[in-house]
């Protein structure tokens, strides 16, 4: 016979367990996660009802068709097997996590995140029982893919425009460049990090003072942004004209913490501008030469007319002019 106190304690413990179980059910319902338990020696897998809702298969169907294994897309199975093998044979601690695709009963394909860990071990130290959860991440995966596609599009546009994006961590004095920057100056395309001193070492010495003034004005808050032409030393030794632009994008305690911007290759534009300017100046010189020749010809013609009039007036002879039909003019 149990004492009243012990009985009350057991009832209280059962109540806490029931409350905890109800809370877990609520959390799982809210997140849409499905819980599973895998007994390795027997191969038996138990699924929660959230898993059934996620895949559209009933719990009996999941048990009859080996559950997740039958629902996973065949091309994703090797990824899961590799991760599971790595965890069971090498890691055996912490947890494993893998993303893969599942075909629902209605044919719809969803992305899921599967996380699990061993919770029971044999005397030989081998895992016996694993538990974990699977969560539908289709929306977040789609958003991630959309962001990746947008990033790839921006990188493509930047590549076409000859733009090398950069981010400058001011307190750490670290400028992170994308692969476009190294490609721009003739090196193998790869992201690189430089200090301000490293970056200035690549700039033409004559351009550094104006560049520093432009950046300092932005850091001091005198300007919202800066844009300055600066020449960069190419790998083969020549200098490349670029337009470096940026603005402060983060502040810390009233001080600039980060700048974002880009360095654009304007070398061809600059050289085309010079060539156009040379052409315009050459055209101007040609125009001036032609204008002078016309003026000199006009003066010569006027002088010839005056000589002709003088000679005509001084002549004792009478001149009669006829048109092409022999009529006097």
C-alpha positions as CSV (number, residue, x, y, z in Angstrom):
1,X,0.0,0.0,0.0
2,X,1.4,3.3,-1.0
3,X,1.4,6.3,1.3
4,X,-0.7,9.3,0.4
5,X,2.3,11.4,-0.2
6,X,3.9,8.9,-2.6
7,X,0.7,8.5,-4.4
8,X,0.3,12.3,-4.8
9,X,3.9,12.5,-6.0
10,X,3.2,9.9,-8.7
11,X,0.1,11.6,-9.8
12,X,1.9,14.9,-10.0
13,X,4.7,13.2,-12.0
14,X,2.2,11.7,-14.4
15,X,0.5,15.1,-14.7
16,X,3.9,16.7,-15.6
17,X,4.6,14.0,-18.2
18,X,1.2,14.4,-19.7
19,X,1.6,18.2,-19.8
20,X,5.1,17.8,-21.4
21,X,3.7,15.4,-23.9
22,X,0.9,17.8,-24.8
23,X,3.4,20.6,-25.1
24,X,5.5,18.6,-27.4
25,X,2.5,17.7,-29.5
26,X,1.6,21.4,-29.8
27,X,5.2,22.3,-30.8
28,X,5.3,19.6,-33.4
29,X,1.9,20.6,-34.7
30,X,3.0,24.2,-34.9
31,X,6.2,23.5,-36.7
32,X,4.8,20.7,-38.9
33,X,7.6,18.5,-37.9
34,X,7.3,14.7,-37.9
35,X,9.0,12.6,-35.3
36,X,10.5,9.2,-35.9
37,X,12.3,6.4,-34.0
38,X,14.5,3.8,-35.6
39,X,15.5,0.5,-33.9
40,X,18.6,-0.5,-35.9
41,X,18.8,-4.3,-35.0
42,X,15.2,-4.9,-36.2
43,X,15.1,-2.1,-38.7
44,X,11.7,-1.1,-37.3
45,X,10.8,2.6,-37.7
46,X,8.0,4.3,-35.9
47,X,6.5,7.5,-37.3
48,X,4.4,10.2,-35.7
49,X,1.1,11.4,-37.2
50,X,2.8,14.6,-38.4
51,X,4.9,12.5,-40.7
52,X,1.8,11.0,-42.2
53,X,0.2,14.4,-42.7
54,X,3.4,15.7,-44.3
55,X,3.7,12.8,-46.8
56,X,0.0,12.0,-47.2
57,X,0.5,8.4,-46.3
58,X,-1.2,6.8,-43.4
59,X,0.8,5.3,-40.5
60,X,-0.1,1.8,-41.7
61,X,0.9,2.7,-45.3
62,X,4.2,4.1,-44.1
63,X,5.0,1.0,-42.1
64,X,4.0,-1.3,-45.0
65,X,6.1,0.6,-47.6
66,X,9.2,1.2,-45.3
67,X,8.0,4.8,-44.8
68,X,10.5,7.5,-45.8
69,X,12.7,5.1,-47.9
70,X,9.9,4.5,-50.3
71,X,8.9,8.2,-50.4
72,X,12.3,9.7,-51.0
73,X,13.3,10.5,-54.6
74,X,15.7,7.8,-55.7
75,X,18.4,10.3,-56.8
76,X,18.5,11.6,-53.2
77,X,18.9,8.3,-51.5
78,X,22.7,8.1,-51.9
79,X,23.1,11.4,-50.2
80,X,21.1,10.2,-47.2
81,X,23.0,6.8,-47.0
82,X,26.3,8.6,-47.2
83,X,25.4,10.9,-44.3
84,X,24.0,8.1,-42.2
85,X,27.0,5.9,-42.8
86,X,29.3,8.8,-41.8
87,X,27.4,9.3,-38.6
88,X,27.0,5.7,-37.5
89,X,30.6,4.6,-38.4
90,X,32.7,7.7,-37.6
91,X,30.9,10.4,-35.7
92,X,28.6,8.6,-33.3
93,X,28.1,11.8,-31.4
94,X,26.0,14.9,-31.7
95,X,23.5,14.6,-34.5
96,X,23.3,14.2,-38.2
97,X,21.3,16.5,-40.6
98,X,20.5,16.1,-44.2
99,X,18.1,17.7,-46.7
100,X,16.3,15.7,-49.4
101,X,13.2,15.5,-51.5
102,X,10.1,13.4,-50.7
103,X,7.3,12.6,-53.1
104,X,3.9,12.9,-51.4
105,X,1.1,10.4,-52.0
106,X,-0.6,13.0,-54.2
107,X,2.6,13.3,-56.4
108,X,3.7,16.6,-55.0
109,X,7.5,16.8,-54.3
110,X,8.5,18.6,-51.1
111,X,11.9,19.3,-49.5
112,X,12.5,18.1,-46.0
113,X,15.2,18.5,-43.3
114,X,15.9,15.3,-41.4
115,X,17.8,15.6,-38.1
116,X,18.5,12.7,-35.7
117,X,20.8,11.3,-33.1
118,X,21.6,8.0,-31.4
119,X,20.1,7.7,-27.9
120,X,20.8,4.0,-27.1
121,X,24.0,2.1,-27.5
122,X,25.0,-1.6,-27.2
123,X,27.7,-2.9,-24.8
124,X,30.1,-2.9,-27.7
125,X,29.5,0.9,-28.2
126,X,27.4,0.5,-31.3
127,X,24.2,2.6,-31.8
128,X,21.0,0.7,-31.2
129,X,18.2,3.3,-31.3
130,X,18.0,6.6,-33.1
131,X,15.4,9.3,-32.8
132,X,14.8,12.4,-34.8
133,X,12.4,14.7,-36.6
134,X,11.7,15.6,-40.2
135,X,10.4,19.1,-41.1
136,X,8.9,20.4,-44.3
137,X,11.3,23.1,-45.6
138,X,9.9,23.5,-49.1
139,X,9.1,27.2,-48.7
140,X,12.4,28.1,-47.2
141,X,14.2,26.0,-49.8
142,X,12.3,27.8,-52.6
143,X,13.2,31.2,-51.0
144,X,16.8,30.1,-50.8
145,X,16.8,29.0,-54.4
146,X,15.2,32.3,-55.4
147,X,17.9,34.2,-53.5
148,X,20.6,32.1,-55.1
149,X,19.1,32.7,-58.5
150,X,18.9,36.4,-57.8
151,X,22.5,36.4,-56.6
152,X,23.6,34.6,-59.7
153,X,21.7,37.1,-61.8
154,X,23.4,40.0,-60.0
155,X,26.8,38.4,-60.5
156,X,26.1,37.9,-64.2
157,X,25.0,41.5,-64.5
158,X,28.1,42.6,-62.6
159,X,30.3,40.5,-64.8
160,X,28.8,42.0,-67.9
161,X,29.1,45.5,-66.5
162,X,32.7,44.9,-65.4
163,X,31.7,45.6,-61.8
164,X,33.6,44.1,-58.8
165,X,31.4,44.3,-55.7
166,X,33.2,44.8,-52.3
167,X,32.4,45.1,-48.6
168,X,34.7,47.0,-46.2
169,X,34.7,46.1,-42.5
170,X,36.0,49.5,-41.2
171,X,36.9,48.5,-37.6
172,X,38.7,45.3,-38.8
173,X,40.2,47.1,-41.9
174,X,39.2,44.2,-44.1
175,X,37.9,44.7,-47.7
176,X,36.2,41.6,-49.1
177,X,36.1,41.5,-52.9
178,X,34.2,39.1,-55.1
179,X,35.9,37.0,-57.7
180,X,35.3,39.7,-60.3
181,X,38.0,41.9,-58.7
182,X,40.8,39.4,-59.1
183,X,39.6,38.7,-62.7
184,X,39.5,42.4,-63.5
185,X,43.2,42.8,-62.7
186,X,44.3,39.7,-64.5
187,X,44.4,37.0,-61.8
188,X,42.5,33.8,-61.4
189,X,38.9,34.6,-60.5
190,X,38.5,34.1,-56.7
191,X,37.2,36.0,-53.7
192,X,40.0,37.9,-51.9
193,X,40.3,40.0,-48.8
194,X,42.6,43.0,-48.6
195,X,43.5,45.7,-46.1
196,X,43.2,49.3,-47.2
197,X,47.0,49.4,-47.5
198,X,47.0,46.3,-49.7
199,X,44.3,47.9,-51.9
200,X,46.2,51.2,-52.2
201,X,49.3,49.3,-53.2
202,X,47.4,48.3,-56.4
203,X,46.4,51.9,-57.1
204,X,48.3,54.4,-59.2
205,X,50.2,56.6,-56.7
206,X,48.8,59.8,-58.4
207,X,45.2,58.7,-57.7
208,X,45.6,57.8,-54.0
209,X,45.2,61.3,-52.5
210,X,42.0,62.0,-54.3
211,X,40.7,58.6,-53.5
212,X,41.4,59.0,-49.8
213,X,39.8,62.4,-49.7
214,X,36.6,61.0,-51.3
215,X,36.4,58.0,-48.9
216,X,37.2,60.1,-45.8
217,X,34.5,62.6,-46.7
218,X,32.0,59.7,-46.8
219,X,33.3,58.2,-43.5
220,X,33.0,61.6,-41.8
221,X,29.4,61.9,-42.9
222,X,30.1,64.9,-45.2
223,X,28.8,62.9,-48.2
224,X,26.2,60.1,-48.5
225,X,28.4,58.3,-50.9
226,X,31.6,58.6,-52.9
227,X,32.6,58.0,-56.5
228,X,36.1,58.4,-57.7
229,X,38.2,57.3,-60.7
230,X,41.3,55.4,-59.8
231,X,43.8,53.3,-61.8
232,X,44.6,49.8,-60.8
233,X,47.8,47.9,-61.6
234,X,47.1,44.9,-63.8
235,X,49.0,41.6,-63.5
236,X,50.9,42.3,-66.7
237,X,52.0,45.7,-65.4
238,X,49.8,48.2,-67.1
239,X,47.2,50.4,-65.3
240,X,43.5,49.9,-65.7
241,X,41.1,52.7,-65.3
242,X,38.2,52.0,-62.8
243,X,35.4,53.9,-61.1
244,X,35.2,53.1,-57.4
245,X,31.9,53.9,-55.7
246,X,30.5,53.2,-52.3
247,X,28.5,54.3,-49.3
248,X,28.3,53.6,-45.5
249,X,25.7,50.8,-44.9
250,X,26.2,50.2,-41.2
251,X,27.0,52.2,-38.1
252,X,28.2,51.3,-34.6
253,X,27.9,53.8,-31.8
254,X,27.8,56.6,-34.3
255,X,30.8,55.5,-36.2
256,X,30.9,53.9,-39.7
257,X,31.2,50.1,-39.4
258,X,30.7,48.9,-42.9
259,X,30.9,50.3,-46.5
260,X,29.5,48.5,-49.5
261,X,30.3,49.4,-53.1
262,X,31.8,48.3,-56.3
263,X,34.8,49.0,-58.6
264,X,33.8,49.2,-62.3
265,X,36.1,48.6,-65.2
266,X,35.9,51.8,-67.3
267,X,39.2,51.4,-69.1
268,X,37.6,50.8,-72.5
269,X,35.2,53.7,-71.9
270,X,38.0,55.9,-70.8
271,X,40.1,55.1,-73.9
272,X,37.1,55.5,-76.2
273,X,36.5,58.9,-74.5
274,X,40.0,59.9,-75.3
275,X,39.8,58.6,-78.8
276,X,36.6,60.6,-79.3
277,X,38.2,63.6,-77.8
278,X,41.1,63.3,-80.2
279,X,38.7,62.9,-83.1
280,X,36.8,65.9,-82.1
281,X,40.0,68.0,-81.7
282,X,41.2,66.7,-85.1
283,X,37.8,67.6,-86.7
284,X,38.0,71.0,-85.1
285,X,41.5,71.6,-86.5
286,X,40.3,70.4,-89.9
287,X,37.3,72.8,-89.7
288,X,39.6,75.7,-88.8
289,X,41.9,74.8,-91.6
290,X,39.0,74.6,-94.1
291,X,37.5,77.8,-92.7
292,X,40.8,79.6,-93.2
293,X,41.2,78.2,-96.8
294,X,37.6,79.4,-97.6
295,X,38.3,82.9,-96.2
296,X,41.6,83.1,-98.1
297,X,39.8,82.0,-101.3
298,X,37.0,84.6,-100.8
299,X,39.6,87.3,-100.3
300,X,41.5,86.1,-103.4
301,X,38.2,86.1,-105.4
302,X,37.3,89.6,-104.2
303,X,40.7,90.8,-105.1
304,X,40.4,89.3,-108.6
305,X,37.0,91.1,-109.0
306,X,38.5,94.4,-108.1
307,X,41.4,93.9,-110.5
308,X,39.0,92.9,-113.3
309,X,36.7,96.0,-112.6
310,X,39.7,98.3,-112.6
311,X,41.0,96.9,-115.8
312,X,37.6,97.1,-117.4
313,X,37.1,100.7,-116.4
314,X,40.5,101.7,-117.6
315,X,40.2,100.0,-121.0
316,X,39.5,102.4,-124.1
317,X,37.6,99.6,-125.8
318,X,33.9,98.9,-125.7
319,X,33.0,95.5,-124.4
320,X,29.7,93.8,-125.2
321,X,28.8,90.7,-123.3
322,X,26.4,88.1,-124.8
323,X,24.6,85.2,-123.3
324,X,24.6,81.6,-124.7
325,X,21.9,82.6,-127.2
326,X,24.0,85.5,-128.5
327,X,21.8,88.0,-126.9
328,X,23.5,91.2,-125.5
329,X,23.5,91.3,-121.7
